[in-house]
Amino acid sequence: DPSYVTLLIPASKTDPFRKGIKIYIAAAPGQHTSLAAAGIDPSPFAGHSFRRGAASAAAAAGFADHEIQLLGRWHSDCFKLYIE
């Protein structure tokens, strides 16, 4: 089924029995479909393009670091790598 991919994590801190955990990741074709509908070539864009853009826009709008972290669900300062 091309609508999702299954990823097996052999060990995780959220896996108390250490038997491995399956994660199902849904495909997100909506981003490219929306861009194409707006007349924009979607080929140069990836999922992180929007993550980077949102972090940069929030920083430009004066959001505090902790607010940007909350919006992007970041738990470290790695969000600063996304800000242009």
N, CA and C atoms as an extended XYZ file, in Angstrom:
252
Properties=species:S:1:pos:R:3:atomname:S:1:resname:S:1:resid:I:1 pbc="F F F"
N         0.855       -1.187        0.000 N   ASP     1
C         0.000        0.000        0.000 CA  ASP     1
C         0.893        1.240        0.000 C   ASP     1
N         0.877        2.050       -1.046 N   PRO     2
C         1.761        3.212       -1.122 CA  PRO     2
C         1.330        4.393       -0.251 C   PRO     2
N         0.240        4.248        0.518 N   SER     3
C        -0.207        5.369        1.337 CA  SER     3
C         0.553        5.472        2.656 C   SER     3
N         1.384        4.478        2.963 N   TYR     4
C         2.191        4.549        4.181 CA  TYR     4
C         3.402        3.637        4.055 C   TYR     4
N         4.345        3.843        4.967 N   VAL     5
C         5.526        2.986        5.045 CA  VAL     5
C         5.633        2.489        6.487 C   VAL     5
N         6.112        1.273        6.661 N   THR     6
C         6.291        0.702        7.989 CA  THR     6
C         7.773        0.718        8.329 C   THR     6
N         8.089        1.209        9.510 N   LEU     7
C         9.466        1.283        9.979 CA  LEU     7
C         9.572        0.476       11.261 C   LEU     7
N        10.518       -0.453       11.337 N   LEU     8
C        10.724       -1.243       12.548 CA  LEU     8
C        11.907       -0.670       13.312 C   LEU     8
N        11.654       -0.216       14.525 N   ILE     9
C        12.705        0.286       15.410 CA  ILE     9
C        13.087       -0.875       16.321 C   ILE     9
N        14.318       -1.409       16.225 N   PRO    10
C        14.672       -2.597       17.003 CA  PRO    10
C        14.683       -2.368       18.513 C   PRO    10
N        15.023       -1.173       18.963 N   ALA    11
C        15.031       -0.866       20.399 CA  ALA    11
C        14.752        0.616       20.572 C   ALA    11
N        13.977        0.931       21.576 N   SER    12
C        13.600        2.318       21.815 CA  SER    12
C        13.342        2.517       23.297 C   SER    12
N        13.570        3.728       23.784 N   LYS    13
C        13.296        4.000       25.199 CA  LYS    13
C        11.800        3.920       25.504 C   LYS    13
N        10.966        3.993       24.468 N   THR    14
C         9.520        3.874       24.679 CA  THR    14
C         9.030        2.443       24.507 C   THR    14
N         9.950        1.514       24.336 N   ASP    15
C         9.625        0.097       24.169 CA  ASP    15
C        10.086       -0.644       25.424 C   ASP    15
N         9.240       -0.726       26.447 N   PRO    16
C         9.677       -1.283       27.733 CA  PRO    16
C        10.085       -2.748       27.675 C   PRO    16
N         9.599       -3.500       26.687 N   PHE    17
C         9.924       -4.923       26.612 CA  PHE    17
C        11.065       -5.210       25.639 C   PHE    17
N        11.577       -4.160       24.984 N   ARG    18
C        12.708       -4.274       24.061 CA  ARG    18
C        12.498       -5.345       22.989 C   ARG    18
N        11.283       -5.396       22.477 N   LYS    19
C        10.963       -6.344       21.411 CA  LYS    19
C        10.940       -5.665       20.048 C   LYS    19
N        11.185       -4.397       20.037 N   GLY    20
C        11.083       -3.640       18.797 CA  GLY    20
C         9.683       -3.067       18.667 C   GLY    20
N         9.584       -2.005       17.929 N   ILE    21
C         8.294       -1.350       17.765 CA  ILE    21
C         8.126       -0.960       16.298 C   ILE    21
N         6.933       -1.172       15.772 N   LYS    22
C         6.628       -0.781       14.396 CA  LYS    22
C         6.000        0.604       14.404 C   LYS    22
N         6.465        1.426       13.506 N   ILE    23
C         5.912        2.765       13.341 CA  ILE    23
C         5.375        2.855       11.915 C   ILE    23
N         4.170        3.337       11.785 N   TYR    24
C         3.548        3.514       10.478 CA  TYR    24
C         3.583        5.001       10.141 C   TYR    24
N         4.192        5.331        9.032 N   ILE    25
C         4.317        6.725        8.621 CA  ILE    25
C         3.479        6.922        7.359 C   ILE    25
N         2.510        7.805        7.469 N   ALA    26
C         1.611        8.061        6.338 CA  ALA    26
C         2.297        8.926        5.293 C   ALA    26
N         1.969        8.671        4.056 N   ALA    27
C         2.448        9.521        2.968 CA  ALA    27
C         1.726       10.857        3.063 C   ALA    27
N         2.397       11.915        2.680 N   ALA    28
C         1.794       13.246        2.751 CA  ALA    28
C         1.854       13.919        1.378 C   ALA    28
N         1.066       13.420        0.430 N   PRO    29
C         1.109       14.014       -0.907 CA  PRO    29
C         0.432       15.376       -0.972 C   PRO    29
N        -0.254       15.767        0.069 N   GLY    30
C        -1.008       17.016        0.067 CA  GLY    30
C        -0.158       18.246       -0.172 C   GLY    30
N         1.069       18.243        0.346 N   GLN    31
C         1.943       19.403        0.167 CA  GLN    31
C         2.228       19.640       -1.308 C   GLN    31
N         2.635       18.599       -2.006 N   HIS    32
C         2.953       18.757       -3.427 CA  HIS    32
C         1.708       19.044       -4.249 C   HIS    32
N         0.598       18.425       -3.884 N   THR    33
C        -0.656       18.668       -4.598 CA  THR    33
C        -1.080       20.124       -4.445 C   THR    33
N        -0.966       20.660       -3.235 N   SER    34
C        -1.344       22.055       -2.982 CA  SER    34
C        -0.452       23.022       -3.749 C   SER    34
N         0.854       22.741       -3.767 N   LEU    35
C         1.770       23.606       -4.509 CA  LEU    35
C         1.444       23.593       -6.001 C   LEU    35
N         1.231       22.404       -6.545 N   ALA    36
C         0.915       22.283       -7.973 CA  ALA    36
C        -0.384       23.009       -8.304 C   ALA    36
N        -1.373       22.902       -7.418 N   ALA    37
C        -2.655       23.579       -7.643 CA  ALA    37
C        -2.490       25.097       -7.639 C   ALA    37
N        -1.481       25.582       -6.906 N   ALA    38
C        -1.220       27.022       -6.849 CA  ALA    38
C        -0.321       27.486       -7.994 C   ALA    38
N         0.044       26.534       -8.881 N   GLY    39
C         0.883       26.892      -10.016 CA  GLY    39
C         2.364       26.941       -9.693 C   GLY    39
N         2.758       26.322       -8.586 N   ILE    40
C         4.161       26.310       -8.160 CA  ILE    40
C         4.737       24.923       -8.409 C   ILE    40
N         5.916       24.871       -9.004 N   ASP    41
C         6.586       23.591       -9.248 CA  ASP    41
C         6.970       22.977       -7.899 C   ASP    41
N         6.407       21.819       -7.535 N   PRO    42
C         6.681       21.231       -6.225 CA  PRO    42
C         8.009       20.486       -6.124 C   PRO    42
N         8.700       20.261       -7.240 N   SER    43
C         9.899       19.412       -7.214 CA  SER    43
C        11.021       19.906       -6.299 C   SER    43
N        11.237       21.220       -6.107 N   PRO    44
C        12.331       21.605       -5.210 CA  PRO    44
C        11.969       21.560       -3.718 C   PRO    44
N        10.744       21.189       -3.402 N   PHE    45
C        10.302       21.209       -2.011 CA  PHE    45
C        10.275       19.817       -1.399 C   PHE    45
N        10.647       19.748       -0.134 N   ALA    46
C        10.566       18.510        0.648 CA  ALA    46
C         9.800       18.837        1.924 C   ALA    46
N         9.510       17.833        2.723 N   GLY    47
C         8.780       18.053        3.969 CA  GLY    47
C         9.452       19.056        4.889 C   GLY    47
N        10.773       19.035        4.915 N   HIS    48
C        11.487       19.959        5.798 CA  HIS    48
C        11.506       21.389        5.267 C   HIS    48
N        11.160       21.583        4.009 N   SER    49
C        11.087       22.939        3.476 CA  SER    49
C        10.068       23.752        4.264 C   SER    49
N         8.956       23.126        4.578 N   PHE    50
C         7.892       23.814        5.307 CA  PHE    50
C         8.266       23.986        6.775 C   PHE    50
N         8.979       23.030        7.323 N   ARG    51
C         9.440       23.121        8.712 CA  ARG    51
C        10.422       24.283        8.848 C   ARG    51
N        11.340       24.366        7.904 N   ARG    52
C        12.327       25.447        7.902 CA  ARG    52
C        11.626       26.797        7.709 C   ARG    52
N        10.688       26.848        6.787 N   GLY    53
C         9.973       28.092        6.526 CA  GLY    53
C         9.168       28.566        7.721 C   GLY    53
N         8.520       27.639        8.408 N   ALA    54
C         7.730       28.010        9.589 CA  ALA    54
C         8.626       28.522       10.708 C   ALA    54
N         9.761       27.868       10.923 N   ALA    55
C        10.690       28.315       11.969 CA  ALA    55
C        11.249       29.691       11.627 C   ALA    55
N        11.610       29.893       10.371 N   SER    56
C        12.149       31.186        9.943 CA  SER    56
C        11.104       32.292       10.052 C   SER    56
N         9.872       31.988        9.656 N   ALA    57
C         8.795       32.985        9.737 CA  ALA    57
C         8.493       33.346       11.185 C   ALA    57
N         8.486       32.348       12.060 N   ALA    58
C         8.222       32.612       13.479 CA  ALA    58
C         9.328       33.473       14.078 C   ALA    58
N        10.577       33.180       13.738 N   ALA    59
C        11.698       33.978       14.251 CA  ALA    59
C        11.614       35.411       13.735 C   ALA    59
N        11.290       35.572       12.449 N   ALA    60
C        11.172       36.905       11.854 CA  ALA    60
C        10.024       37.696       12.473 C   ALA    60
N         8.991       36.979       12.928 N   ALA    61
C         7.834       37.635       13.547 CA  ALA    61
C         8.077       37.956       15.019 C   ALA    61
N         9.257       37.578       15.524 N   GLY    62
C         9.597       37.924       16.901 CA  GLY    62
C         9.234       36.888       17.945 C   GLY    62
N         8.900       35.679       17.523 N   PHE    63
C         8.605       34.620       18.488 CA  PHE    63
C         9.855       34.321       19.306 C   PHE    63
N         9.667       34.026       20.573 N   ALA    64
C        10.777       33.642       21.452 CA  ALA    64
C        11.237       32.230       21.094 C   ALA    64
N        12.492       31.929       21.432 N   ASP    65
C        13.040       30.603       21.126 CA  ASP    65
C        12.160       29.484       21.662 C   ASP    65
N        11.697       29.621       22.913 N   HIS    66
C        10.894       28.538       23.499 CA  HIS    66
C         9.554       28.372       22.770 C   HIS    66
N         9.031       29.451       22.186 N   GLU    67
C         7.788       29.352       21.424 CA  GLU    67
C         8.014       28.620       20.099 C   GLU    67
N         9.135       28.895       19.455 N   ILE    68
C         9.462       28.201       18.204 CA  ILE    68
C         9.680       26.720       18.481 C   ILE    68
N        10.358       26.419       19.589 N   GLN    69
C        10.566       25.019       19.969 CA  GLN    69
C         9.230       24.319       20.184 C   GLN    69
N         8.314       24.981       20.831 N   LEU    70
C         6.997       24.401       21.098 CA  LEU    70
C         6.233       24.160       19.794 C   LEU    70
N         6.240       25.137       18.913 N   LEU    71
C         5.526       25.007       17.640 CA  LEU    71
C         6.076       23.873       16.781 C   LEU    71
N         7.394       23.700       16.792 N   GLY    72
C         8.014       22.666       15.967 CA  GLY    72
C         8.269       21.368       16.697 C   GLY    72
N         7.848       21.292       17.967 N   ARG    73
C         8.056       20.108       18.808 CA  ARG    73
C         9.536       19.750       18.924 C   ARG    73
N        10.377       20.778       19.010 N   TRP    74
C        11.805       20.558       19.222 CA  TRP    74
C        12.080       20.575       20.716 C   TRP    74
N        12.975       19.692       21.154 N   HIS    75
C        13.339       19.632       22.568 CA  HIS    75
C        14.773       20.094       22.799 C   HIS    75
N        15.416       20.555       21.753 N   SER    76
C        16.791       21.040       21.869 CA  SER    76
C        16.924       22.308       21.028 C   SER    76
N        18.132       22.823       20.966 N   ASP    77
C        18.386       24.030       20.177 CA  ASP    77
C        18.544       23.751       18.682 C   ASP    77
N        18.307       22.515       18.256 N   CYS    78
C        18.510       22.174       16.840 CA  CYS    78
C        17.596       22.985       15.922 C   CYS    78
N        16.524       23.553       16.453 N   PHE    79
C        15.629       24.359       15.615 CA  PHE    79
C        16.362       25.553       15.012 C   PHE    79
N        17.432       25.993       15.673 N   LYS    80
C        18.183       27.154       15.184 CA  LYS    80
C        18.845       26.869       13.836 C   LYS    80
N        19.061       25.590       13.534 N   LEU    81
C        19.633       25.215       12.237 CA  LEU    81
C        18.653       25.479       11.097 C   LEU    81
N        17.367       25.561       11.411 N   TYR    82
C        16.339       25.759       10.398 CA  TYR    82
C        16.092       27.236       10.094 C   TYR    82
N        16.513       28.107       10.985 N   ILE    83
C        16.197       29.530       10.843 CA  ILE    83
C        17.180       30.195        9.885 C   ILE    83
N        16.635       30.863        8.887 N   GLU    84
C        17.478       31.559        7.897 CA  GLU    84
C        17.578       33.019        8.252 C   GLU    84
